[in-house]
Amino acid sequence: MMFKTISNLTNFISPELLHTFFLTTLKYSLFKKNTIYENLRFKLLDRDFDNPLGLAAGFDKNAEVLDGSLALGFGYLEAGTVTPMPQKGNPKPRVFKIPEFEAVIQRLGFNNDGIEIFLSNLKQFRLKSRGLVGVNIGKNKGSSDLYSDYTFLYQKVEPFADYITINISSPNTPGVRDLQKKDNFKKLIEKISKFKKKPTFVKISPDISSSNLENVCDLALNEDFIDGLILTNTTISRDFLHSKPIKNSWKIFEDGGLSGPPLKKITNEMIKKVYKQTKGKIIIIGVGGISTGRDAFEKISLGCSLVQLYTSLIYKGPNVVSKILAELSQLIKKKGLKNVQELVGANIDL
Ligand SMILES: Cc1cc2nc3c(=O)[nH]c(=O)nc-3n(C[C@H](O)[C@H](O)[C@H](O)COP(=O)(O)O)c2cc1C
């Protein structure tokens, strides 16, 4: 409640400035690690997750606040997106809050300090922590070759990552989403797969065409290289914002990816579709509009093994993590399930 008031009061301050402030508080680890819920423990890919809720990519692009983020209660983190060279991203302003929907539109464009600083931060973290961290990789805006940044980064991050996410779904860097097309995707997989040593995920856009999605699912099923899919990145569609009157309507016409609750339905539809098409044989990480324990329950019940969030942290604050975990643990108990692992794909109504 208190954070909500703060969030409302700060609607007029640049979201990027607030983000920098948030990162600073996390650096000084002002938050204490939360309760462990036995029924949320999850074993996957030879790793033990305290719970299935992770921090989505984009929050900690330079792997600089890993300790602090874990202290919020997340079961794992996804750092990045990192690119080979540092880059500033798109001109500001480029992040827009739409409070009516607790949504965000952003076109950051992979602003980050580059792989060298990222790795030095991650190595520091590895010296003192056993926390689970995946690394999300992308391409520099200026690189003309669609594939080489990915093969380069994959090899660089592999020794230090619990898993690697190949981000081919960001709407804010030209060319990235072209990698979802059938021939390009196959070529990308062929080029990287020989370097595989760690669990590997591909992050997909909710705007992908049905035929490209089917192709991605087929390859995910048939290529050992891909362990699973992350569903989904942000959407360039604005269809989900027109159901209510909008005060700051100019913001919805800003270019960029939309995140938060308006994304939930389309992400969940995609999760359903992919779970059905792959017959539950690949791992799905669900992300898009999770702000309550019910939201997390729903995605896991539809077939996700792990889930992630970002935008609800902006609107509900750091305590959202512990609230979601408490509610999810309760719901699992209430439905008579032994643990969260039993919920995956169980299709249980709330
Ligand atoms: C400010 C912001 C920056 C983001 N940056 C990235 C990024 O660098 N890489 C990426 O794969 N996804 C990025 N995302 C997308 C999130 O990881 C996530 O897929 C999406 O926001 C949906 O989840 P949410 O509704 O919980 O925010 C970003 C999202 C936001 C709001």
PDBQT file of the ligand as one rigid body, heavy atoms in Angstrom, charges set to zero:
ROOT
HETATM    1  C1  LIG A 401      12.018  -1.528 -18.615  1.00  0.00    +0.000 C 
HETATM    2  C2  LIG A 401      12.059  -2.902 -19.245  1.00  0.00    +0.000 A 
HETATM    3  C3  LIG A 401      13.250  -3.357 -19.835  1.00  0.00    +0.000 A 
HETATM    4  C4  LIG A 401      13.299  -4.631 -20.414  1.00  0.00    +0.000 A 
HETATM    5  N1  LIG A 401      14.479  -5.073 -20.961  1.00  0.00    +0.000 NA
HETATM    6  C5  LIG A 401      14.556  -6.338 -21.453  1.00  0.00    +0.000 A 
HETATM    7  C6  LIG A 401      15.788  -6.855 -21.945  1.00  0.00    +0.000 A 
HETATM    8  O1  LIG A 401      16.836  -6.189 -21.931  1.00  0.00    +0.000 OA
HETATM    9  N2  LIG A 401      15.791  -8.128 -22.424  1.00  0.00    +0.000 N 
HETATM   10  C7  LIG A 401      14.680  -8.919 -22.433  1.00  0.00    +0.000 A 
HETATM   11  O2  LIG A 401      14.754 -10.075 -22.859  1.00  0.00    +0.000 OA
HETATM   12  N3  LIG A 401      13.506  -8.462 -21.949  1.00  0.00    +0.000 NA
HETATM   13  C8  LIG A 401      13.427  -7.203 -21.461  1.00  0.00    +0.000 A 
HETATM   14  N4  LIG A 401      12.234  -6.756 -20.950  1.00  0.00    +0.000 N 
HETATM   15  C9  LIG A 401      11.041  -7.639 -21.000  1.00  0.00    +0.000 C 
HETATM   16  C10 LIG A 401      10.858  -8.391 -19.681  1.00  0.00    +0.000 C 
HETATM   17  O3  LIG A 401      11.933  -9.239 -19.410  1.00  0.00    +0.000 OA
HETATM   18  C11 LIG A 401       9.555  -9.224 -19.747  1.00  0.00    +0.000 C 
HETATM   19  O4  LIG A 401       9.682 -10.211 -20.752  1.00  0.00    +0.000 OA
HETATM   20  C12 LIG A 401       8.321  -8.385 -20.039  1.00  0.00    +0.000 C 
HETATM   21  O5  LIG A 401       8.415  -7.111 -19.448  1.00  0.00    +0.000 OA
HETATM   22  C13 LIG A 401       7.028  -9.059 -19.546  1.00  0.00    +0.000 C 
HETATM   23  O6  LIG A 401       7.027  -9.243 -18.163  1.00  0.00    +0.000 OA
HETATM   24  P1  LIG A 401       6.315  -8.226 -17.119  1.00  0.00    +0.000 P 
HETATM   25  O7  LIG A 401       4.920  -7.991 -17.633  1.00  0.00    +0.000 OA
HETATM   26  O8  LIG A 401       6.358  -8.934 -15.809  1.00  0.00    +0.000 OA
HETATM   27  O9  LIG A 401       7.132  -6.994 -17.139  1.00  0.00    +0.000 OA
HETATM   28  C14 LIG A 401      12.145  -5.470 -20.402  1.00  0.00    +0.000 A 
HETATM   29  C15 LIG A 401      10.969  -5.006 -19.802  1.00  0.00    +0.000 A 
HETATM   30  C16 LIG A 401      10.924  -3.744 -19.229  1.00  0.00    +0.000 A 
HETATM   31  C17 LIG A 401       9.639  -3.286 -18.584  1.00  0.00    +0.000 C 
ENDROOT
TORSDOF 0
